[in-house]
Amino acid sequence: MKHKPLGLYLLILLLAVQSLGGLFGGISLIASPSGAVMQMPLSMLTGSPFSDFLIPGLILLLILGVFPGILVYALIRRPGWRWFGIFNIYRGIHWSWTYSLYLGIMLVIWILVEIVWIEYDLLQTIYGLIGVAIIIFTLLPANMRYFGWIAWSDNGSGNNSNT
């Protein structure tokens, strides 16, 4: 088995932080759709399509809480769950790498939509930066090679021979 690059451990750490934040935030909003537990007034949702925090809480819990937790496990163990890779657009590359990239993009989009729809908060900047960092660490050349990407100079064409 190949040695895991340092950047992969940092990516795993970022995903774990995101998972914990998503789990905490999602559970809090589902338990209290009024936002009272997190001291978020319903007036924050004015201009959004939501009347309370239940649906945002479910999205936060599942997509930005549970999903990154699964990715932490998958990046470490690389399970052969073929069905889980159904949305992997990079054939021959383990789905956990691709989905880490997807998650970083989803987190940045989530934060941008939050900024448009609700009042600005410093946590949005922090989680937006976490999303950008997830994208950057996913795209580190050492991480890409670890998950099967072939560098331009390795075969001269830039094509991934694993596809």
C-alpha positions as CSV (number, residue, x, y, z in Angstrom):
1,M,0.0,0.0,0.0
2,K,1.2,3.5,-0.9
3,H,2.3,5.9,1.8
4,K,-0.3,8.5,2.5
5,P,0.9,12.1,1.8
6,L,0.9,14.8,4.5
7,G,-1.7,16.7,2.5
8,L,-4.1,13.8,2.7
9,Y,-4.0,13.9,6.5
10,L,-4.7,17.7,6.4
11,L,-7.6,17.0,4.0
12,I,-8.9,14.4,6.5
13,L,-8.6,16.9,9.3
14,L,-10.5,19.6,7.4
15,L,-13.3,17.1,6.6
16,A,-13.5,16.0,10.2
17,V,-13.9,19.6,11.4
18,Q,-16.6,20.1,8.7
19,S,-18.3,16.9,9.7
20,L,-18.4,17.9,13.4
21,G,-19.7,21.4,12.6
22,G,-22.3,20.1,10.2
23,L,-23.5,17.4,12.7
24,F,-23.7,19.9,15.6
25,G,-25.4,22.6,13.5
26,G,-27.8,20.2,11.7
27,I,-28.9,18.5,14.9
28,S,-29.3,21.8,16.7
29,L,-31.5,23.2,13.9
30,I,-33.6,20.0,13.5
31,A,-34.1,19.9,17.3
32,S,-35.1,23.5,17.3
33,P,-36.4,24.6,13.9
34,S,-37.2,28.0,15.4
35,G,-33.4,28.6,15.7
36,A,-33.6,29.2,19.5
37,V,-31.0,26.6,20.4
38,M,-28.4,28.4,18.2
39,Q,-29.8,31.8,19.0
40,M,-30.8,32.4,15.4
41,P,-34.0,34.3,15.0
42,L,-36.5,33.2,12.2
43,S,-36.1,36.8,10.8
44,M,-32.8,35.6,9.5
45,L,-34.7,33.6,6.9
46,T,-36.5,36.6,5.5
47,G,-35.9,36.5,1.7
48,S,-35.1,32.8,1.8
49,P,-37.5,30.0,0.6
50,F,-37.6,28.6,4.2
51,S,-40.1,29.5,7.0
52,D,-38.0,27.8,9.7
53,F,-34.6,26.1,10.1
54,L,-35.8,22.4,9.6
55,I,-34.9,22.0,6.0
56,P,-31.6,23.9,6.3
57,G,-30.9,21.7,9.4
58,L,-31.5,18.5,7.4
59,I,-29.3,19.7,4.6
60,L,-26.6,20.7,7.0
61,L,-26.8,17.4,8.9
62,L,-26.8,15.1,5.9
63,I,-24.7,16.8,3.3
64,L,-22.3,18.9,5.4
65,G,-22.2,16.6,8.5
66,V,-22.8,12.9,7.7
67,F,-21.3,13.0,4.2
68,P,-17.9,14.5,5.2
69,G,-17.8,11.9,8.1
70,I,-18.2,9.1,5.5
71,L,-15.4,10.8,3.4
72,V,-13.1,10.8,6.4
73,Y,-13.5,7.0,6.7
74,A,-13.3,6.5,2.9
75,L,-10.1,8.5,2.5
76,I,-8.5,6.5,5.3
77,R,-9.7,3.0,4.3
78,R,-10.6,3.4,0.6
79,P,-13.5,0.9,0.8
80,G,-14.6,-0.8,-2.4
81,W,-18.2,0.4,-2.2
82,R,-18.8,0.4,-6.0
83,W,-22.4,1.6,-5.6
84,F,-21.2,4.6,-3.6
85,G,-19.2,5.8,-6.6
86,I,-22.2,6.3,-8.9
87,F,-21.6,10.0,-9.2
88,N,-17.9,9.8,-9.6
89,I,-17.1,11.4,-12.9
90,Y,-13.4,10.4,-12.8
91,R,-13.3,6.7,-13.7
92,G,-10.4,4.8,-12.3
93,I,-10.0,7.3,-9.4
94,H,-11.4,6.3,-6.0
95,W,-14.7,8.0,-5.4
96,S,-13.6,9.4,-2.0
97,W,-11.2,11.8,-3.8
98,T,-13.8,13.0,-6.2
99,Y,-16.4,13.4,-3.5
100,S,-14.0,15.4,-1.4
101,L,-13.7,17.8,-4.3
102,Y,-17.5,17.9,-4.6
103,L,-17.9,18.5,-0.9
104,G,-15.5,21.5,-1.0
105,I,-17.5,23.0,-3.9
106,M,-20.8,22.3,-2.1
107,L,-19.6,24.0,1.1
108,V,-18.5,27.1,-0.8
109,I,-21.8,27.3,-2.6
110,W,-23.7,26.7,0.7
111,I,-21.9,29.6,2.3
112,L,-22.4,31.9,-0.7
113,V,-26.1,31.2,-0.7
114,E,-26.2,31.7,3.1
115,I,-24.6,35.1,2.7
116,V,-27.1,36.1,0.0
117,W,-30.2,34.8,2.0
118,I,-29.4,35.5,5.6
119,E,-27.4,37.9,7.7
120,Y,-23.7,37.7,7.5
121,D,-21.8,36.0,10.3
122,L,-18.0,35.4,10.9
123,L,-18.7,31.7,10.9
124,Q,-19.6,31.9,7.2
125,T,-16.1,33.2,6.4
126,I,-14.5,30.5,8.5
127,Y,-16.5,27.7,6.8
128,G,-16.1,29.3,3.4
129,L,-12.4,29.2,3.9
130,I,-12.7,25.5,5.1
131,G,-14.5,24.8,1.8
132,V,-11.7,26.5,-0.2
133,A,-9.1,24.6,1.8
134,I,-10.8,21.3,1.1
135,I,-10.7,22.1,-2.6
136,I,-7.1,23.1,-2.5
137,F,-6.0,20.0,-0.4
138,T,-8.0,17.7,-2.6
139,L,-6.2,19.1,-5.7
140,L,-2.7,18.9,-4.2
141,P,-0.6,16.9,-6.7
142,A,0.6,14.4,-4.0
143,N,-3.0,13.7,-3.1
144,M,-4.0,13.3,-6.7
145,R,-1.2,10.9,-7.4
146,Y,-2.1,8.9,-4.3
147,F,-5.6,8.4,-5.6
148,G,-4.4,7.4,-9.1
149,W,-4.0,10.5,-11.1
150,I,-1.1,10.4,-13.6
151,A,0.9,13.6,-14.0
152,W,1.4,15.2,-17.5
153,S,5.1,14.3,-17.4
154,D,4.5,10.6,-16.4
155,N,3.1,9.5,-19.7
156,G,3.6,12.5,-22.0
157,S,-0.1,13.0,-22.9
158,G,-1.7,14.2,-19.7
159,N,-4.3,11.4,-20.0
160,N,-5.1,9.4,-17.0
161,S,-4.2,5.8,-17.8
162,N,-6.6,4.6,-15.1
163,T,-9.6,5.7,-17.1
